[in-house]
Amino acid sequence: MKLRLLLLLSISGSVFAQRMPLPPVVDNAAYPAAVANAPKPSAASTLYEILGRVEQLQVEVQQLRGQVEEQAYTITELKKRQNTIYSDLDQRLQAVESAGVGAQSIPETATEPAATPQSTPAVAPVIQQPQLVPSKPEPVKQASIESEKQRYQQAYETLKNGHYSNAISEFKQFLTDYPAGEYSDNAQYWLGEAYKVSREVSLSREAFNKLISNYPNSPKVRDGLLKLGYIELEQNNIAKAREYFTRITATYPGTTAAHLAAKKLQQLNNNQ
């Protein structure tokens, strides 16, 4: 009897075990784990990313602005040099025109005795001889201009090549030989620059002050004032430097020197 009960229980358990439903099968391969588990970006991280990009753009804009300022200064220097070349060309043309007028006026006065019946062929050499008189001073003047230009260019090349002591000597000698020459204001400015690079502060300051006093109408004056401001700023004379920078912005608005001076004034105001 007991054996039959055990046999019936075992058969019924196997039947119920076969009829139990299985759990549904989920295909996890259809959903990538990276997408399913990826955290959503927060608003703070997005804001930090935007701020980082804005700061990077600001740095790039400042760099581009510095390059524009350098190019503007270079263009200004090229315009000054071009104006010098044009001035030299204009002087040459005026010299040629004056020589032509002098040569034309001589035959008119010389033809008067040739109209008389008593004129002889011997007068012909007398007519040709005075024509050489007005042309003699012109080559001398032209040679002087060329010599001045060559001397200035030589001193400038010496400075540009880094031979500062030699450049100082050449500019000083140039100013001695051509105190009121066409390139004297430029030579005075570069003399101050050569002293400044050589760390001779007092001599540099003196040279730039001479530029301002001796050549007040020169376009180099505003650059000389800017250099004086830099010198005083390096010597920690803040009040004097501010005075020079303010003078430039008030007297030469819209120029490269005024823009650089205004930038220095802004830095001084921010450091207070």
Phi, psi and omega per residue, in radians:
M1 nan -0.869 3.089
K2 -1.038 -0.647 -3.129
L3 -1.138 -0.643 3.136
R4 -1.204 -0.686 3.106
L5 -1.099 -0.751 3.119
L6 -1.096 -0.655 -3.115
L7 -1.180 -0.723 3.118
L8 -1.149 -0.695 3.129
L9 -1.118 -0.717 -3.135
S10 -1.167 -0.645 3.141
I11 -1.213 -0.753 3.125
S12 -1.134 -0.606 3.121
G13 -1.164 -0.689 3.140
S14 -1.179 -0.613 3.138
V15 -1.166 -0.816 3.117
F16 -1.107 -0.599 3.122
A17 -1.175 -0.597 -3.135
Q18 -1.307 -0.493 -3.084
R19 -1.551 -0.079 -3.138
M20 -1.202 2.297 -3.136
P21 -1.248 2.533 3.112
L22 -1.490 2.639 3.110
P23 -1.175 2.630 -3.136
P24 -1.140 2.545 -3.140
V25 -1.561 2.193 3.136
V26 -1.831 2.202 3.131
D27 -1.557 1.684 3.133
N28 -1.248 -0.266 -3.133
A29 -1.188 -0.371 -3.134
A30 -1.272 -0.247 -3.121
Y31 -2.128 1.904 3.138
P32 -1.038 2.457 -3.120
A33 -1.149 -0.595 -3.109
A34 -1.141 -0.642 -3.125
V35 -1.337 -0.680 -3.087
A36 -1.186 -0.637 -3.055
N37 -1.720 -0.046 -3.065
A38 -1.212 2.315 3.121
P39 -1.347 2.571 3.101
K40 -1.271 2.399 3.133
P41 -1.140 2.411 -3.138
S42 -1.500 2.821 3.136
A43 -1.155 -0.584 -3.129
A44 -1.150 -0.761 -3.129
S45 -1.153 -0.648 3.088
T46 -1.122 -0.716 3.122
L47 -1.123 -0.743 3.111
Y48 -1.081 -0.677 3.140
E49 -1.124 -0.727 3.122
I50 -1.127 -0.755 3.131
L51 -1.092 -0.681 3.109
G52 -1.095 -0.706 3.110
R53 -1.173 -0.674 3.113
V54 -1.105 -0.758 3.106
E55 -1.089 -0.708 3.115
Q56 -1.106 -0.707 3.099
L57 -1.141 -0.654 3.102
Q58 -1.100 -0.716 3.102
V59 -1.105 -0.739 3.127
E60 -1.134 -0.671 3.113
V61 -1.134 -0.722 3.103
Q62 -1.096 -0.715 3.100
Q63 -1.106 -0.768 3.116
L64 -1.126 -0.655 3.116
R65 -1.126 -0.686 3.083
G66 -1.108 -0.709 3.106
Q67 -1.128 -0.678 3.112
V68 -1.117 -0.706 3.120
E69 -1.111 -0.749 3.113
E70 -1.098 -0.748 3.132
Q71 -1.154 -0.664 3.112
A72 -1.121 -0.691 3.110
Y73 -1.143 -0.715 3.118
T74 -1.107 -0.726 3.125
I75 -1.115 -0.689 3.114
T76 -1.085 -0.763 3.118
E77 -1.118 -0.664 3.120
L78 -1.162 -0.658 3.094
K79 -1.126 -0.702 3.101
K80 -1.082 -0.759 3.139
R81 -1.141 -0.661 3.113
Q82 -1.133 -0.723 3.095
N83 -1.079 -0.641 3.093
T84 -1.120 -0.731 3.127
I85 -1.121 -0.738 3.122
Y86 -1.113 -0.681 3.120
S87 -1.115 -0.725 3.099
D88 -1.108 -0.726 3.129
L89 -1.142 -0.670 3.130
D90 -1.134 -0.689 3.092
Q91 -1.121 -0.667 3.104
R92 -1.128 -0.736 3.133
L93 -1.137 -0.701 3.093
Q94 -1.105 -0.652 3.109
A95 -1.139 -0.701 3.120
V96 -1.165 -0.728 3.130
E97 -1.126 -0.744 3.129
S98 -1.133 -0.631 3.101
A99 -1.164 -0.655 3.124
G100 -1.172 -0.698 3.108
V101 -1.127 -0.699 3.123
G102 -1.148 -0.672 -3.134
A103 -1.224 -0.574 3.141
Q104 -1.303 -0.525 -3.081
S105 -1.318 -0.406 -3.075
I106 -1.252 -0.798 3.139
P107 -1.093 -0.509 -3.142
E108 -1.125 -0.714 3.130
T109 -1.354 -0.463 -3.088
A110 -1.438 -0.315 -3.122
T111 -1.387 -0.230 -3.123
E112 -1.113 -0.887 3.115
P113 -1.186 -0.381 -3.141
A114 -1.262 -0.327 -3.124
A115 -1.393 -0.250 -3.134
T116 -1.336 2.613 -3.138
P117 -1.153 -0.342 -3.055
Q118 -1.587 0.134 -3.139
S119 -1.249 2.573 -3.104
T120 -2.156 2.820 3.099
P121 -1.042 -0.320 -3.120
A122 -1.180 -0.250 -3.131
V123 -1.284 -0.396 -3.064
A124 -0.976 -0.793 3.100
P125 -1.094 -0.542 3.136
V126 -1.172 -0.578 3.137
I127 -1.212 -0.700 -3.098
Q128 -1.345 -0.502 -3.055
Q129 -1.157 -0.762 3.140
P130 -1.172 -0.328 -3.114
Q131 -1.101 -0.410 -3.130
L132 -1.427 -0.255 -3.039
V133 -1.197 -0.873 -3.090
P134 -1.250 -0.326 -3.100
S135 -1.450 -0.186 -3.100
K136 -1.228 -0.777 -3.104
P137 -1.191 -0.436 -3.060
E138 -1.120 -0.839 3.091
P139 -1.057 -0.570 3.128
V140 -1.170 -0.768 3.118
K141 -1.133 -0.755 3.135
Q142 -1.098 -0.715 3.114
A143 -1.114 -0.617 3.117
S144 -1.155 -0.719 3.111
I145 -1.121 -0.779 3.135
E146 -1.113 -0.694 3.134
S147 -1.137 -0.733 3.113
E148 -1.080 -0.786 -3.132
K149 -1.099 -0.737 3.136
Q150 -1.147 -0.710 3.140
R151 -1.121 -0.764 3.123
Y152 -1.117 -0.784 -3.122
Q153 -1.111 -0.649 3.122
Q154 -1.131 -0.777 3.127
A155 -1.134 -0.673 3.126
Y156 -1.147 -0.729 3.106
E157 -1.120 -0.638 3.096
T158 -1.083 -0.748 3.101
L159 -1.149 -0.742 -3.106
K160 -1.138 -0.523 3.130
N161 -1.438 0.002 3.056
G162 1.586 0.136 3.104
H163 -1.608 1.374 -2.946
Y164 -1.212 -0.728 -3.121
S165 -1.136 -0.720 3.098
N166 -1.155 -0.663 3.117
A167 -1.123 -0.682 3.104
I168 -1.054 -0.783 3.134
S169 -1.111 -0.723 -3.103
E170 -1.208 -0.709 3.112
F171 -1.180 -0.674 3.112
K172 -1.126 -0.736 3.116
Q173 -1.173 -0.642 3.111
F174 -1.088 -0.782 3.140
L175 -1.185 -0.490 3.050
T176 -1.207 -0.709 -3.106
D177 -1.403 -0.535 -3.101
Y178 -2.303 1.225 -3.084
P179 -1.172 -0.444 3.136
A180 -2.199 0.580 -3.109
G181 -1.357 3.122 -3.106
E182 -1.209 -0.514 -3.080
Y183 -1.910 0.245 -3.050
S184 -1.176 -0.670 3.137
D185 -1.150 -0.704 3.093
N186 -1.136 -0.716 3.139
A187 -1.105 -0.698 3.117
Q188 -1.122 -0.686 3.115
Y189 -1.125 -0.829 -3.091
W190 -1.247 -0.416 3.008
L191 -1.119 -0.796 3.076
G192 -1.082 -0.649 3.110
E193 -1.165 -0.694 3.117
A194 -1.120 -0.709 3.070
Y195 -1.123 -0.691 -3.113
K196 -1.127 -0.768 3.127
V197 -1.144 -0.565 3.129
S198 -1.416 0.090 3.114
R199 1.147 0.418 3.054
E200 -1.689 1.450 -2.940
V201 -1.127 -0.830 -3.075
S202 -1.124 -0.712 3.124
L203 -1.209 -0.613 3.091
S204 -1.146 -0.773 3.105
R205 -1.057 -0.739 3.136
E206 -1.117 -0.708 -3.125
A207 -1.147 -0.745 3.133
F208 -1.190 -0.622 3.076
N209 -1.147 -0.627 3.072
K210 -1.147 -0.638 3.082
L211 -1.035 -0.767 -3.102
I212 -1.216 -0.669 -3.089
S213 -1.420 -0.667 -3.071
N214 -1.492 -0.447 -3.095
Y215 -2.310 1.141 -3.023
P216 -1.154 -0.408 -3.109
N217 -1.658 0.080 -3.107
S218 -1.346 2.465 3.046
P219 -1.151 -0.218 3.113
K220 -1.362 -0.166 -3.088
V221 -1.106 -0.754 -3.120
R222 -1.131 -0.597 3.071
D223 -1.219 -0.634 3.085
G224 -1.133 -0.696 3.079
L225 -1.112 -0.666 3.109
L226 -1.116 -0.729 3.114
K227 -1.146 -0.655 3.084
L228 -1.115 -0.666 3.071
G229 -1.099 -0.715 3.096
Y230 -1.098 -0.712 -3.125
I231 -1.092 -0.830 -3.131
E232 -1.137 -0.589 3.111
L233 -1.186 -0.692 3.101
E234 -1.178 -0.534 3.096
Q235 -1.498 0.124 3.105
N236 1.138 0.446 3.024
N237 -1.616 1.347 -2.973
I238 -1.109 -0.744 -3.099
A239 -1.106 -0.751 3.134
K240 -1.178 -0.712 3.115
A241 -1.089 -0.756 3.121
R242 -1.068 -0.635 3.125
E243 -1.105 -0.769 3.123
Y244 -1.145 -0.783 -3.103
F245 -1.124 -0.692 3.110
T246 -1.157 -0.658 3.124
R247 -1.107 -0.688 -3.134
I248 -1.155 -0.830 -3.106
T249 -1.118 -0.536 -3.129
A250 -1.422 -0.618 -3.035
T251 -1.595 -0.565 -3.065
Y252 -2.203 1.063 -3.115
P253 -1.188 2.566 3.103
G254 1.481 -0.103 3.138
T255 -1.580 2.907 3.099
T256 -1.106 -0.693 3.121
A257 -1.083 -0.706 3.127
A258 -1.160 -0.654 3.120
H259 -1.130 -0.771 3.129
L260 -1.173 -0.660 3.111
A261 -1.138 -0.712 3.110
A262 -1.114 -0.624 3.099
K263 -1.132 -0.717 3.098
K264 -1.156 -0.680 3.103
L265 -1.100 -0.688 3.104
Q266 -1.117 -0.698 3.096
Q267 -1.119 -0.704 3.112
L268 -1.133 -0.686 3.123
N269 -1.177 -0.614 3.132
N270 -1.245 -0.491 -3.110
N271 -1.437 -0.151 -3.130
Q272 -1.264 nan nan
